[in-house]
């Protein structure tokens, strides 16, 4: 700390996130920049003014000169030859945060468009347009991206355990031998079983943000078996994401949200159908498993005019609700009661 302080006093300190460090190395230590999506994650950006916040930086003891230059997500960040790997240097024309790049990769360019990544945890993010929308219900307001000179904000909620639940069912409880087996077991489970899993293994994420809650199975009966426990695990993913999406609907006054999905667990057809059923809305699953890398590539390609538009017409599998609305509401109410019993 003392060494960092001395460097800051001499205006020789550089403080940033990993993207800026990688850019600095890729450009031969010539470019020290970041984009607004990554900057919005540092707590140092005034997301309304789109500039480093002087007061907050001072609270951390950081001179503004130590922070990277702010750029649009599709701006020109410099050139790289990958330390001699390329014969000629290539321009770097995109920088995006992970979830932001996935939002971009899904083609969620307009207000009200949302995506969910079914990874170890899950990031649910909605484009809310060019207005800095704030809420006090457990959602985070952030910068989605700034491209073509146009700012897009987002609302986001992150849950701690998504596909990690399937890993737990497999590796720790030995209820399944492969992740794919969970789909078959959920289909074969007793549909009348009302077991709920609240996966608070490390507390609950959005919108509860409680680290003092423990995980639990609730509502089991004598007839609850392996298949029913696996089904409850998959449904826990669905219910947690529904918590966040419903808050987004309330915040934006949207009656319906078409959710675009990616990530490894989005390959589970039963899970995606149950998500559509509980949300009572369409879920469209990308045929590509990971959208973050694609989103960054799309952003750069558009900036260089290699492509004209995004991936709004990309191949997707659509899941439409088939469950009766009343049944869906009863199942979700049961989830809320299960969670509230532990809070």
N, C-alpha and C positions, 0 to 999 in steps of 0.2 A: 504493500500500500504506500509506503514512504517513497519507494522508487517511482511509482505511478504519479504520485503527487509532485515529485521533482520534475518529471517529464512534462506534466501539465503546466507547471510554472514556467517552463522554458518553451512552451508551445510545441512540444515534440510528442505529445500523446495522441494516439488514434484509438477511439473507442467505437465499436460497432458490432454488428451481428455477423454470423458466419458468411453470409452472402457478400458482404463488403470485403471480408478477408480474402475469399476466393477470387473475387474480381481483382483485388489488389495484386494477388500473385499471378493471375492469368494475364494481366496487362503489364507484367514486368515492373510492378510497383509504381505504375504511372497513374492509375485511376483509383480514387477512394470515394466511392459513391454508394448509394442505396436507393431503392424505390420507395414510394409511399406505403405500399402494402407491408413491407418488412419494417419500415420505420414506425408504423403504427403499433408494432408489437413491443416496442422498447419502453413504453410509458413516457418517453421523452418528446413525442410528437404532439403538437396541438392539431388534432385531426380536423378541427373546423377551419383554422387559418392555414393549414398545410405547411407548417414551418416548425422548426425545433422550438420547444417551449423554454424560454429563457428562465422562468421562475423554477420550473421543475429541474432543469439542468443544474441550476445553481444549488438546489437542495441536495443534489447528488455530488456537488463539488466538481462538476464538469464544465470546462470552458466550451463554448459553442464551436470554437475552432478545432476541437478534438473529435467532433462528430462528422460523419460523411456528408458529402453533397447530396441533396435531395433531387431525385429525378423522376420523371414519369416512368411507368412500368415498361413502356415500349420505347424509352429513350435510347440515345446513343451512349453506351457505357465505356467505350474504348475498343481496342482491338487486341487479339491474342494469336500467337502462333503456337500455343501450348508448349512454351519453352523449347522451340525449335522443331516440334513434331510436324507442324505444317510448313510447307515451302513458302507460302504467302500468308500474312495475317488475315484473320477473318473478323468482321465487326461483331460486337456483342450488342444485341438490340432487345433484350428482354431480361427483366429481373422481377421475380414474383415470389411471395411466400408460398408455402406448400398448399394450404387449403385454398388460398386465393387463385393459385394456378389451376387447381382442380375445378373451381367455379368457372374460370375462364375456359378451360378445356371442355366443359359441359355446354358451353355456349350460353351461359347465364348472363347475358349482357344487359338485360332490361329489368326494371323494377318488378319485384314480385317473383322472380325466377330463383329457384333454390336447388341446392345439391346436398347429398349426404354421402360421406365416404365411410364404408363399412370396413374399418381397419381394426387394429388391436383395440383402440378406442374409436369413437366416431366424432367427426366434425360435421355439424350441420350449419350451413351458411346460406343466407339469402341476400341477393342484391336488392338494396332499398333505394336505388337511384342516387341522384346528386345532392340529396339533403341529408344532413347529419342527424339521423333519427336516434333519439335516446329513449331508454326504457328503464324501469326499475323492477322488472319481473324476473331477472336472472339471465338476461341475454347481454352479450357484449357488443358494443358498437365499435366498428373498426373500418379501415379503408379496404375496400375490395381490391381495386386497382385504379390507376389513372392511365388511360390510353387515348390516343387521338386528341389529347388535350382535355379530355372529359373525365371528371372524377366520378367514381362509383363507390358508395359506401355499402356496408353490409351489417347485418345482424348475425351473430354466431353463438352457438352453444356447443360445448364439447362434453361428451360423456366418457367416463373413465374406462368402462368395460363394455366392449362390443364383441368383436370376434374373439377376444381374449376369454370370453365365457366358454366358447366352444373348446378352446385349448384346455381350459380348466376341467371341463367335462371329460375330455380325452386323457389328459396326462395325470390329473390328480384324483379324479373319481373313477377313472377307467370304465365309464359308461358307454363310450364309443371307442372304436379302434382307429377311425379316420374322421376328419372333419366332414367329409361328404356323407358319412353314415348318419349324421344328425338329421338330414333331410328325410331320409326313409323312416327313421324312428319317429319323427314328429308326425308324419303322415299316418303312421300306424298307432299312435297313442290314442287313448280314450278321449274323444272330443269333449266329453262331459266333465273331465277332471279339471278342477279349479285351483291347481297348485300355481303359486307365483314364486318366482325367484327375484329377490331384491339384491342385485349384485354389488353391494357396497363393500367390496373387499378392501378398498382403500378409501372408503367414504363414497359419497355421491357427488357427481359433477353437476352440470347444468340441469335444471335451474335451481337445484337445492343448495349446492356448495356446502355440504356438511361432511367434515372429516371425522366426526365423532359417532358415525352410524356404522353398525356391523351388518354383514351380509346374512341373509336368512331365506330359507324356504318357508312359505306360509300356505295354509289351506290344504295341506296334504290329508289324504284319507287312507284307509287300510288298502284300498285298491290302487294307490299311487305306486308306480313301479319305475323301472329304468326309462321306458319310453316317455312316460309323463314328465319325469324330471328333465329329460333332454328337451322336450317340447317347452317346458317352463323356461329353460335357459334361452332358447331362441326367442320366445315371446318377450323376455326381459329386454332384449335388444330393441324389439319393436316398440315396446311401451316407453322406453327411455327416449327414443327418437321422437315418438309422438308427443311427449311432454314438451320438447323444444319446438316442434313444428306448430303445435297449437298456440304457443306463446307468440310465435312469428305471425300467425294468422291474426291474433288479437292486436298485435302492435301495428300491423299494416292495414287492418280492416279488410283482410282478404278472406272470402268465404272458402275459396279453394286454392290449393297450391299443388302444382304438378311437381313432384319431387323427382329429381334426377339422381341416379345412384351409381356408385362405382365402388371399388374395393373388393377384396377377396371374398368376403361373405355375401356379396351381392350375386354370387353364382348359385346360391341356395334358393331354388325356386319356391320352396315352401315358405321360407323367410320373407321373400319379396311379396308373395301373395298375401301373407298375413299382415305385412306392413300396409299394403293397399287396403286391406279389409278394415284394420283398426283406424287408419286415417280416413277411410271412406273417400279416398281420392286416388288418382292414378299415380303409379310409380313407374318411371321409365329407366331401365337399366342399360347402361352403356355396354356395348359388346367388348370394349376395351376395359381391362381390369383396373388400370391405374391412369388417372387423368392428369396428375400434376405435371409430369414431364411433357405430356402432349400440350397442355395449356401454355407452358413456357415456350415451346417450339412454335405453337400457333401465334403467340404474341409477337415473337421475333419475325415470323414469316409475314405477318400482316404489316409490320413496321417497314419491312423491306419490299412490300408489295409483291411478294411471291405468291400469296393467296389474297383473295379479295374479301373473304368473309370467314366466319368462325365455323364451329362444328354443330350448328343448330340442326342440321339435317343428317347428322351422323347416325349410323345404324343403332337401334335400341330395341330392347324387348319391353313391351308395355304390359303392366299388370293392372287390371281394373278390379275394383271391389266387387266381390260376389257374396259377402256375408251380409245378412240383414242388419240394417242400421241400428236397431234396438239391441241386437246381440253384441254388436261391436261396442256400443256405448256401455253395456253392462260389463263386458270384459275389461274395458279401460277403467271403469269406476272401481272394479275390483283391484286393479293395479294401484290406483291412487289410495285406496283404503289400506292396502298392504304396506305401501311406503309410509303413509302417515302413522301407521301403528308403530313404526320404528323411529320416528323423528322425536 
